[in-house]
Amino acid sequence: MFQIFSVKNTINFLRHAAPISMLSMLLVIASFVSLGTKGINWGLDFTGGTVVEVEFSQSVNLDDLRAQLTTPNTEGAVVQNFGSTRDVLFRLPVKEDVKSDIQAGEVMDVVKSIDANAEQKRVEFVGPQVGKELSEQGGLAVIVALICILIYVSFRFEWRLAAGSVAALGHDVIVTLGIFSFLQLEFDLTVLAGLLTVVGYSLNDTIVVYDRIRENFLKIRKGTPEEVVNQSITQTMSRTVITTGTTLIVVAALFLKGGTMIHGFATALLLGIFVGTYSSIYVASFLAIKLGINREHMMPVEIEKEGADQPPMMP
């Protein structure tokens, strides 16, 4: 079969598996520490608040806008470009007993003092109760996805392989969340969608490797489990490089040119692709090795036919 990228000699990926797996454990621990101390920088989709989109007649300095939003009703506002240097998005947190119309009006007063020709494009309000429900449902969606995947891989693969794939998925989600927490990147619904996409991408990558591992265990009669896994990963490298490379090109384009609305989604995917690709090798496959996977575990179970223990009938 023709391959764009082909590796003739087996690469010993597992040679560095132990230190890289230790690094993964440290990343998971650091992610839990960051999540426990710094938390997640929830976006207005989850916390509630007012969003005001404004189009200026010319490029505007964001620092000047932030400096003039000094009223109690606009305190804590997040100001950022939205697609271009002329489009600006104002995100205002919920203020007790203050209507969103009042907050939007005060923002427009500041905007008009800087650019009289500026236009208000939209105003949206998300209540705190709605935001709380979204955060609960979002967390539940991730948990349900992981549980469904656990059930699926348990039926499809031997339990040692299934345990490795689930550990890799949990690793990818936790590390991605940890990076968002450590850098205090805004976490909104687009990031949640990106996180669920990362789960699917990582699972697909792991299953491709596992299918080849299972085939090689049945085909290669002589060879240690480490040699079989190394050969399987090497054989799937062409697919991994091409798939990851083409996906990165698209995601990088979204990250650089997609605008503010999908910036979080693209960031989550960029992080998830890197983390998910190496976790398929150094978390999923290495854990299966540590759990003692071998050729006997891959052999199909022989089903004894009814009456097989009876003596043959005489003619």
N, C-alpha and C positions, 0 to 999 in steps of 0.2 A: 504494500500500500504506500502511495506517495505521501511524503511528509515534508512540509516546508522547513521544519526544524527537527533534525534527527540527531540523537546521541547514540553512538555505537557502543561505547564502553559504559558499564554500570557505574554510577556515581555512588559513593559511600555517604549518603545523606545522614545516616544515623551515627556517623562518627562524632559529630558535634551535637547529637541530640540531648545528651545529659546537661551540658552547660546552658544550651538554649532553652531547655525545659525549665531549668532553674530560673532563668531570666523571665520566662513567662509567669512562673509562680510569683516572682517579685513584682511583676507588673500587675498581677491580679490583686496582691496584697496592697500595693500602692494605690490601686484604683478604689479598693474598699476604704482605705484611709482617707483619700480625697473625697469620696462620696459622703463619708461620715463627718468630716470636718468642714469642707467647703460646700458640700451639697451640689445641687444642679441649678444652673442659672435658667430657671423656667421662663419661657417666653409668655407673651400675653395670651396665647392660646390656652395656657394652663393657669396663669395667675389672674387673668382678667385685666381689663383696662381699655383705653381708648387709642385708636390708631388714626392718625391724620396724615394723608398724602397730599403734598403740595408740589406744584410745578412752577419753578421760578423762570423768569424771562432770560436769565443768564446764570452762569455758574456762581455758587454761593459758598462762603466759608462756613463750615459746620461749627467751628469753634465760636464764631461770632453769634450764631444762633443759640448755642448752648449757654453762652454768657448772658444772654438777654432773657432767658427763661428762668426768671428769679422769683416768680410769684409762688405762694404756697400751693396753688392748684396745679402748677406745672413742675413742681419739684420732683427730681428723679426721672425726668424725661430722657428717653434714649433717642438721639438724633443721628440718622445715617442716610447716606445716598441710596436711592432706589432706582437702579438701572442706569442712571446717568448722573453727572454732576449738577444737572438742573433740577432733577427730581429728588425730593427729600421726604423721608418718612419719619414722623414723630410718634413715639410710643410712650404713652402716659399711663402710669400705674393708677389703680383705683384709689380715689380719695373719699373718705367717709363724708356723706351728705353733700357731695359735689357731683353735679350732673356732667355727663360727657360733653354736652353742648357748651357748657361754660368753659371747660378745659380747651375744647376745640376753638372757641372764640378767643381765648387769651393767646393761644398759639398763633392764630391768624393776625391778631393785633401786632405781635412781634414780627411776623412775616411781612405784613404790609409796611411796617416801619423801615424794613430793609429793602423791599422790592414792592412798589405799589402795583406792579403788573402781575404779581404772582397769583396763581389760581389754585383754589382748593379742589382736588380731584375726588377725594372720598373721605368719609369719616365712618369708622366702624367701632362698635363697642362690644366687648365680651365681658359678661358679668362674672364675678368671682365664683358663684355657684356652678356656672357652666364650665369654667376653667377647672374647678376641682373635679367635676365629673369626668372631664376629658383626661385629666391626669390619671384618675383611677382606671378608666377604661383603657387608656393607653398601656399602663403597666399590666393590666389583665390580658391585653392582646398579646404582649410579648410572652407572658407566662403560658398562655394557652397554646401559642405557636410552638414553644419549646416542648410542652407535654405531648402535643400531637406528633411532633417529630420523633420524640423518644419512643412513642408507640410504634410508629412506622419503621424506624430502624431496628427496633427489637424484633419485629416480625421478619424483616428482610435479611438481617445479618446475625451471625453468632454473637452472643451477648458481650464478648470481649471487644469486638469491633463496635457494637452499638454503644457501649460505655465510652469508648474513645471518641466517637462522633459527637455524643451529647456533651462530653467534657469540652471538646473543641468549640462547640456552639456557645456554651456558657462562657468560656474564655473570651470569645470574640465580642460578645455583648458586654461583658463586664469591663474589658479593656477599653472598648470604644466609649462607653459611658464614663470611665475613669478619665480619659483624655478630655472629654467635654467638660467634666467637673474641674479638672486641674487647670485648664485654660480658661474656664468660665465662659465657654462658648454658649450662645443662647440655644436653648432646647425647646423647639416648637413642634407642631404637628408634622412638618416636613422632615424634621430630624427623626421623629418616630417612624415615619414611613421609610426613611433611609435605613434605620436600624433593623426593621423587619426585612428589608431587601437584603441586608448583609447576612441575616440568618439564612435566607434561602440560597444566597450565593455561596456561602461557606459550606452549607450542607451539600450542595451540588458538587463542589470541588472535592469534598471528602468522599462522597459516594463513588465518584469516578475512580479515585485511588483505591478504595476498598474493593470495588468490583474486580480490578486488576489483581489485587492481592489475593482475592479468593480464587481467581482463575489460575494464578501461578502456583498457589499452594497445591492445587489439584494436578497441575501439569508438571511441576518440578519435583521429582521424587527425592533428589539429594540436594541438600542445602539447608542452612540454618534459617530460622525465621527472619533474622536480620538481613540475610542475603536475599531472601525472597521479597521482603519489603523494599529494600534498596532497588532491586531490579524492577519492581512494580512502579515505584515512583519515577524511576528513570524512563520507563516506557511511556508513562503518561505526561512526561515533561513537555513534549511538543504541544499537546493539547492545552496544558496549563499556561505555557508561555504565550501562545496565540490568543487564548481566551482572555487571560488577564491583561495582555497588552492592548487588545482592541477595546476592552471595557474601560481601561484607564484612559485611553484617548478620548472616549465619549465623556467620561466623568470629568476629566480635566477641562474639557471644553465647557461643560456645564458650570464647573467651579469658577472658571475665569471669565466667562461671557454670559452666564445664565442669569445674572442679576441677583438682587437681594432675596427675592422670594424663594428661590431654590438653592441659595448658597449653603444653608444648613444641611439640606438633603445631599448635596454634592460632597460636602465635607465629611458627613457620616459614611458615604460610600467610599471615598478615598481612603479613609482610615480602615474601614471594614475590609476592603479588598486586600490591603497589605497584611492586616492581621489574620484574615481568614485563609489566605494562601499559605502562609508559613505554619499556621496551626493545624492544617490538614496533615502536615508531615511531622512536626515536632510536638504536637499535642495528641492528635487522634491516633496516628500510626504508632508513635513511640509508647503511648499508654497501652495500646493493644499488645505490644511486645512485652511490656512490663507485667501485664496480666497473664502472660504465658500462652499467647496464641501460637498454634502450630498446625501442622497438616492434618492431624487426626480430628481437630475441631471443625475442619472444613468438609470432611467426608460426609456424604448424605447418609441419613439414618436408614438402616435396612429394616424394612417392615416384614415381619414374619407372616407368611400366608397362613390362612386358616387350614389346619390339618397337615401342616408341614412336618409336625412332630410324629405323625402316625406312620406306621410301616406301609410300604407300597402294596397296592392290591394285586393279588395273584391273577394272571390272565386265565 
